[in-house]
Amino acid sequence: MKLPNSQNLLIASLLGLSTFFDGSYPLVKAQSEPKLGCQATVNKVLQEIRSKGVRRTWFKLYKGTANQYHTGNPTNRTDQLEISLSSYSPSSDKPDQRSSHIQESILGSSVLMKSWADRIVANCNNTAVVIFPIEQSDITVEYAIQLDGKTRERQVDQRYFKPNSAPWNFYSLP
């Protein structure tokens, strides 16, 4: 059965309007948090560390050094980012005891440090290793990138003391 002309016209008009407006009204989608740049991510991590009570913290980027003492990097990333923690104030040669305890608690929280390291490697596209040392001590925790883009805490193993001999997920202390 053929529809009357007025109905054909109405259907054609509605189809035309739907084509005309197609894509002009954006769909509402759940969006994830916008990706921060590398510097903004590092600054946010430093701010979080300071907010926990660490007296001083700063970062240093070592370009092209991630493979210097390690073999087996699963990515083509080559930089290391060091985030140092200090309980010393610039005007004192003695550490603040409260800040020292806070630093130890932070380094004792693998979940917290891994979350920081994961955020850094997600937003710093050439960073392969994130290192957390405590100033004026031998205490250091390292996180190395893995194939899935997340990090894993490196394990200390004194067998790998010679340069260029440590497998990717291990390190030794001098």
Backbone as a ProteinNet text record, in pm:
[ID]
protein_1_A
[PRIMARY]
MKLPNSQNLLIASLLGLSTFFDGSYPLVKAQSEPKLGCQATVNKVLQEIRSKGVRRTWFKLYKGTANQYHTGNPTNRTDQLEISLSSYSPSSDKPDQRSSHIQESILGSSVLMKSWADRIVANCNNTAVVIFPIEQSDITVEYAIQLDGKTRERQVDQRYFKPNSAPWNFYSLP
[TERTIARY]
83.6	0	88.2	60.4	138.7	84.9	176	134	98.1	4.6	-29.1	90.2	89.8	198.5	234.2	139.2	168.7	245.9	213.5	287.1	428.1	444.4	577	662.4	601.1	671.5	716	628.2	661.1	776	772.2	878.7	1009.8	1007.4	1127.8	1184	1095.5	1140.7	1206.9	1145.7	1203.6	1337.5	1347.5	1474.8	1580	1540.3	1633.1	1680.4	1587.4	1625	1717.3	1688.9	1775	1916	1926.8	2057.6	2125.6	2046.6	2101	2158.3	2085.5	2129.3	2222.3	2245.4	2330.3	2470.1	2509.2	2642.4	2652.3	2546	2556.9	2530.3	2467.3	2445.2	2533.9	2637.9	2730	2661.2	2697.1	2646.8	2717	2644.6	2704.5	2772.2	2901.8	2978.4	3050	3066.3	3146.8	3291.6	3355.8	3493.5	3585.3	3703.6	3802.2	3870.5	3944.1	4017.9	4113.8	4120.1	4209.7	4354.6	4428	4567.6	4652.2	4726.3	4815.9	4944.4	5014.1	5145.2	5245.5	5364.5	5468	5500.6	5529.6	5568.4	5456.1	5331.9	5218	5202.3	5225.5	5216	5323.5	5446.8	5556.5	5529.2	5485.1	5453.1	5344	5244.4	5134.8	5186.4	5273.6	5331.8	5415	5497.6	5577.8	5487.8	5379.9	5284.8	5222	5185.6	5127.4	5227.3	5353.2	5456.3	5472.2	5480.5	5494.4	5373	5254.5	5132	5127.2	5204.3	5210.1	5306	5383.4	5471.3	5619.4	5658	5800.5	5850.7	5960.6	6010.3	6046.5	6127	6166.9	6162.9	6124.5	6128.1	6151.3	6221.2	6251.8	6274.4	6282.1	6305.2	6424.2	6478.5	6585.6	6563.5	6573.9	6556.8	6694.2	6716.3	6839.9	6806.2	6839.6	6805.7	6899.8	6840	6916.9	6994.4	6961.8	7041.1	6971.6	6848.5	6772.6	6838.7	6910.4	6971.6	7119.2	7167.2	7309.7	7360.5	7286.2	7330.7	7236.6	7145.4	7044.7	7030.5	6987.9	6957	6811.7	6749.6	6614.7	6502.2	6527.6	6420.9	6316.8	6191.1	6090.1	6033.5	6080.9	6030.9	6148.2	6116.7	6222.2	6245.3	6189.2	6208.5	6348	6407	6545.9	6574	6474.1	6499.7	6465.7	6533.1	6503.5	6464.6	6362.9	6320	6338.3	6414.7	6441.6	6363.2	6286.5	6213.4	6274.3	6352.4	6424.6	6338.8	6351.1	6281.5	6385.7	6359.4	6455.6	6384.4	6440.5	6389	6474.2	6572.2	6660.7	6602.6	6605.6	6566.8	6691.8	6676.2	6793.2	6883	6827.9	6906.1	6958.2	6942.8	6984.1	7063.6	7156.4	7231.4	7177.1	7063.8	7001	6864.2	6830.6	6699.9	6587	6471.7	6350.2	6295.8	6283.4	6245.8	6107.6	6012.7	5877.5	5881.2	5952.5	5964.3	6035	6134.6	6205.7	6111	6024.7	5928	5827.6	5786.9	5692.8	5756.5	5882.2	5954.1	5960	5992.8	6000.8	5865.1	5758.3	5623.4	5589.5	5627.5	5601.6	5676.1	5805	5882.2	5838.3	5772.3	5718.1	5584.5	5526.1	5397.2	5417.6	5429.6	5451.8	5331.1	5212.1	5091.8	5096.3	5131.6	5138.6	5247.2	5366.4	5476.2	5450.8	5393.3	5361.5	5259.4	5162.4	5062.5	5128.8	5223.6	5296.3	5380.3	5452.4	5537.1	5452.8	5339.8	5251.6	5199.9	5161.9	5113.9	5224.4	5345.4	5456.8	5486.8	5498.6	5529.3	5413.6	5290.9	5176.3	5179.3	5233.9	5232.2	5367.6	5473.4	5608	5654	5636.5	5646.2	5785.1	5889.7	6021.2	6079.3	6000.3	6048.2	6027.3	6136.7	6133	6146.7	6212	6239.1	6207.3	6140	6114.8	6184	6269.4	6351.9	6311.8	6295.7	6261.8	6373.1	6473.9	6577	6546.8	6596.4	6593.8	6731.6	6732.2	6857.8	6944	7072.6	7174.5	7149.7	7105.8	7089.3	7109.4	7113.2	7124	6986.7	6881.8	6747.2	6698.5	6668.9	6620.5	6520.5	6414.3	6318.1	6302.9	6308.5	6300.2	6181.7	6118.4	6009.1	6044.8	6035.6	6071.6	5948.1	5941.7	5827.8	5828	5707.1	5689.1	5622.1	5607	5545.9	5406.4	5330.7	5193.3	5185.2	5301.6	5302.2	5291.8	5271.9	5269.8	5411.2	5430.1	5562.3	5560.9	5680.8	5700.8	5819.8	5807.6	5919.3	6036.6	6153.3	6274.6	6317.2	6372.6	6419.4	6570.3	6615	6757.8	6821.2	6932.7	7005.6	7153.4	7235	7376.7	7456.3	7398.4	7469.3	7490.4	7412.4	7418.1	7491.9	7603.2	7679	7758.6	7798.7	7877.9	7790.8	7848.2	7772.2	7721.2	7604.8	7539.4	7505.2	7498.9	7471.9	7335.4	7268.4	7141.5	7027.1	6948.4	6826.2	6733.4	6641	6557.9	6488.8	6440.8	6361.8	6443.6	6575.2	6662.2	6760	6813.5	6922.7	7002.2	7124.1	7207.7	7243.9	7275.2	7319.8	7471.3	7532.8	7680.7	7736.4
-117.4	0	123.8	213	333.5	440.3	507.1	612.8	737.7	815.6	940	1034.1	1126.6	1220.9	1299.3	1343.2	1422.3	1338.8	1210.7	1124	1097.9	1078.1	1060.3	1183.3	1297.4	1423.6	1436.8	1401.3	1410.5	1316.4	1193.8	1097	1143.7	1190.3	1240.4	1360.9	1446.4	1564.5	1523.2	1429.4	1384	1315	1234.4	1170.3	1274.1	1373.4	1480.9	1557.6	1589.2	1661	1576.9	1445.8	1361.7	1354.7	1355.1	1356.3	1490.8	1598	1733.1	1752.2	1701.6	1719.7	1609.2	1509.9	1398.2	1446.7	1420.2	1457.7	1599.1	1679.2	1817	1828.7	1729.6	1728.2	1619.5	1656.6	1554.5	1464.1	1340.4	1245.6	1270.2	1253.6	1267.7	1136	1140.9	1020.6	1039.3	930.1	935.5	952.3	1054.3	1080	1055.2	1001.2	981.1	1114.5	1116.5	1236.5	1274.1	1402.9	1439.9	1405.4	1365.8	1326.7	1450.9	1446.6	1556.1	1541.8	1649.5	1643.3	1590.4	1563.4	1507.5	1600.5	1725.8	1819.1	1836.1	1846.1	1861.4	1737.4	1620.1	1496.2	1492	1523.2	1523.5	1627	1745.3	1848.9	1803.1	1732.9	1683.4	1578.4	1490.2	1389.3	1458	1554.2	1628.3	1696.7	1756.3	1823.1	1722.8	1605.2	1502.6	1458	1442.3	1401.4	1509.2	1634.8	1744.8	1753.2	1728.8	1738.1	1631.5	1525.5	1419.8	1454.9	1563.9	1608.7	1593.9	1554.4	1547.7	1690.8	1719.6	1857.1	1912.2	1836.9	1881.5	1763.8	1792.1	1691.8	1762.5	1695.7	1752.3	1636.8	1670.9	1566.1	1600.7	1496.4	1513.3	1409.4	1455.1	1367.2	1328.9	1199.8	1148.8	1095.6	1172.5	1135	1026.6	923.4	818.9	725.9	718.2	636.5	509.2	485.7	371.3	237.4	226	97.7	90.9	192.3	201.1	82.2	37.7	-73.7	-193.2	-192.3	-297.4	-350.1	-474.4	-535.5	-580.7	-583.5	-638.2	-538	-410.1	-310.7	-352.6	-373.9	-421.8	-312.3	-189.6	-77.7	-5.8	95.9	177.6	305.4	314.8	431	426.5	544.6	546	637.7	709.1	805.7	749.5	804.9	775.5	906	900	1016.3	984.5	1067.9	1048.6	1151.5	1105.6	1193.9	1175.7	1274.4	1266.9	1321.2	1256.5	1299.3	1335.4	1443.9	1487.1	1535.1	1499.3	1547.8	1662.5	1704.1	1813.8	1945.5	2046.6	2179.3	2244.3	2337.5	2400.9	2472.4	2510.2	2585.8	2500.9	2368.7	2282.4	2163.6	2114.7	1995.7	1871.7	1887.6	1774.3	1747.1	1620.2	1587.5	1612.9	1643.6	1656	1514.7	1473	1334.7	1299.2	1390.7	1364.2	1339.9	1424.7	1409.8	1279.6	1240.3	1113.9	994.9	995.9	886.4	883.5	1001.1	1009.1	952.3	987.1	934	782.4	728.3	583.1	518.4	583.4	530.6	532.6	640.5	650.1	540.3	524.8	422.3	281.7	269.7	140.4	107.9	204.9	183.7	159.8	33.5	2.2	40.5	36.6	73.3	221.5	305.8	450	484	430.8	462.4	406.7	288	231.6	318.8	370.7	456.7	582.3	640.1	756.8	719.7	609	566.1	536.1	470.2	440.2	567.6	665.9	793.1	863.4	857.7	924.4	858.1	725.4	661.2	673.4	686.1	704.4	841.6	940.7	1077.5	1129.9	1056.6	1096.2	988.7	1014.1	907.1	851.9	904.9	843.2	792.6	801.5	757.6	607.5	536.9	391.9	352.3	437.7	404.6	527	501.5	606.2	562	649.5	617.2	709	651.6	727	708.9	796.5	786.6	882.2	845.9	937.5	1001.2	1134	1208.5	1168.1	1158.3	1126	990.8	894.8	758.8	661	533.2	429.2	374.5	438.5	388.3	440.8	347.3	379.8	272.8	316.4	223.2	261.4	160.2	184.7	109.8	175.2	114.6	119.9	5.3	-5.1	-38.8	21.8	-1.7	-146.6	-198.2	-333.7	-327.7	-440.5	-445.6	-384.1	-396.9	-345.9	-195.8	-128.6	15.6	52.9	-43.2	-19.9	-41.5	-12.1	-31.7	-148.1	-192.2	-298.9	-258.1	-282.9	-249.2	-340.7	-280.1	-359.3	-421.8	-540.1	-612.5	-594.9	-580.1	-565.9	-704.4	-715.1	-841.3	-808.2	-837.2	-801.4	-878.7	-982.7	-1056.2	-968.4	-863.3	-779.9	-649.7	-658.7	-538.3	-485.4	-573.1	-529.2	-448.2	-341.7	-261.1	-345.3	-307.4	-370.3	-516.9	-560.7	-701.6	-728.4	-627.1	-649.8	-668.3	-773.6	-786.3	-667.9	-640	-520.5	-501.3	-604.2	-589.8	-605.4	-592.2	-602.9	-486.8	-460.9	-364.7	-399.4	-344.8	-370	-236.8	-242.2	-122.9	-124.4	-9	-3.5	-41.8
0	0	0	-87	-101.1	-7.1	66.1	157.6	78.3	131.3	64	60.5	-29	-48.8	76.1	153.9	274.5	376	386	477.7	426.1	295.7	237.1	261.4	244.9	266.7	411.4	505.1	647.4	683.5	635.3	663.9	603.1	481.1	415.3	489.9	536.9	611.7	741.9	813.1	940.4	918	813.9	782.9	746.9	673.7	637.4	759.3	849.7	971.9	1058.7	1067.1	1150.2	1091.2	959.2	894.5	916.2	908.8	926	1066.4	1167.8	1306.2	1354.8	1272.5	1312.2	1351.5	1472.6	1519.3	1571.1	1555.1	1601.9	1751	1809.2	1953.6	2012	2083.9	2135.2	2236.8	2232.3	2330.3	2462.8	2570.3	2702.2	2735.2	2755.7	2786.1	2919.3	2991.1	3113	3070.2	3119.9	3081.2	3198.6	3167.4	3271.6	3299.7	3407	3444.5	3331.9	3296.4	3187.3	3220.2	3118.5	3136.7	3163.4	3273.4	3306.4	3226.8	3206.9	3146.1	3247	3200.7	3287.4	3403.6	3374.8	3481.2	3582.6	3534.9	3625.8	3715	3658.8	3737.3	3845.1	3808	3905.4	4014.6	3977	4075.7	4171.3	4119.5	4203.7	4302.6	4257.1	4347.2	4455.6	4417	4515.6	4617.8	4570.2	4659.8	4757	4708.3	4794.8	4901.9	4863.1	4959.9	5067.4	5025.7	5122.7	5213.9	5159.5	5240.2	5348.9	5333.7	5435	5548.5	5531.9	5638.8	5612.5	5490.9	5458.5	5446	5514.4	5520	5382.5	5307.2	5173.2	5077.2	4954.1	4848.9	4715.9	4627.7	4496.6	4400.8	4272.4	4173.3	4086	4025.6	3928.6	3818.7	3694.2	3579.5	3525.2	3511.1	3453.4	3314.3	3213.6	3075.7	3023.3	2966	2899.2	2990.3	3118.2	3211.2	3259.9	3217.2	3270.8	3243.8	3133.5	3097.2	3134.7	3205.4	3236.3	3318.2	3415.9	3501.7	3495.7	3400.3	3392.6	3251.3	3243.2	3114.5	3116.9	3000.4	2990.7	3001	2977.7	2977.9	2873.8	2914.2	2819.2	2729.3	2744.5	2664.2	2598.2	2520.7	2461.6	2542.1	2660.5	2747.1	2809	2828.9	2874.7	2993.5	3043.9	3151.4	3289.2	3389.1	3529.5	3596.8	3681.4	3757.5	3905	3971.9	4114.1	4193.3	4291.4	4381	4519.8	4560.4	4688.8	4801.7	4916.8	5037.4	5141.8	5214.9	5315.6	5440.9	5554.5	5682.5	5735	5654.9	5693.3	5644.6	5730.4	5683.4	5626.2	5534	5473.3	5575.2	5689.9	5788.4	5903.8	5894.6	6004.8	5952.7	6035.4	5997.5	6068	6137.1	6205.7	6143.8	6130.7	6072.6	6172.1	6119.8	6199	6222.3	6346.5	6377.3	6323.7	6336	6286	6136.2	6063.7	5918.6	5882.1	5959.9	5935.8	5945.7	6048.6	6065.6	5950.2	5905.8	5793.9	5667.8	5642.4	5525.4	5530	5644.8	5658.8	5633.8	5680.3	5656.9	5508.5	5441.7	5297.8	5223.9	5252.4	5184.1	5223.3	5335.9	5377.6	5312.9	5243.5	5178.6	5029	4992.6	4851.9	4766.6	4823.8	4748.5	4711.5	4807	4782.7	4681	4702	4609.8	4470.2	4461.2	4330	4258.4	4331.6	4266.1	4210.6	4284.5	4234.3	4112.6	4121.5	4009.9	3885.5	3903.9	3790.6	3725.1	3807	3751.2	3673.7	3726.1	3658.6	3524.7	3520.6	3392.4	3293.6	3343.4	3254	3186.5	3255.6	3203.8	3156.9	3183	3138.6	3041.4	2913.9	2815.4	2787.1	2849.4	2831.7	2964.7	3072.6	3203.9	3219.1	3248.7	3266.2	3412.4	3493.2	3632.8	3719.3	3832.6	3931.8	4059.9	4111.8	4229.1	4344	4462.7	4583.5	4686.7	4689.5	4793.8	4910.2	5027.3	5141.6	5149.1	5153.1	5155.4	5274.6	5251	5350.8	5417.7	5337.4	5388.4	5272.9	5305.2	5202.5	5163.7	5213.2	5187.4	5052.6	4963.3	4829.8	4787.3	4723.5	4665.5	4519	4430.9	4286.8	4227.3	4131.4	4054.9	3907.9	3839.8	3698.4	3615.8	3497.9	3409.5	3361.2	3337.1	3286.8	3149.2	3085.5	2951.8	2947.4	3056.2	3057.6	3084.6	3098.2	3121.8	3268.3	3355.6	3500.3	3553.8	3682.1	3740.8	3838.5	3869.8	3967.7	4053.5	4182.3	4271.7	4241.6	4227.1	4206.6	4338.3	4329.1	4446.5	4461.1	4584.9	4611.6	4608.9	4536.7	4530.3	4509.5	4608	4603	4497.8	4441	4334.9	4211.4	4198.5	4078.5	4104	4171.3	4205	4086.4	3995.1	3880.8	3784.6	3725.8	3628.6	3513	3465.7	3350.8	3372.4	3496.8	3519.7	3582.1	3630.5	3700.7	3602	3619.9	3541.3	3572.4	3484.4	3490.6	3625.9	3688.9	3812	3941.1	3930.7	4047.9	4051.1	4170.3	4184.1	4307.7	4314.8	4433.2	4495.6	4622.5	4693.2	4699.7	4684.8	4690	4825.1
[MASK]
++++++++++++++++++++++++++++++++++++++++++++++++++++++++++++++++++++++++++++++++++++++++++++++++++++++++++++++++++++++++++++++++++++++++++++++++++++++++++++++++++++++++++++++

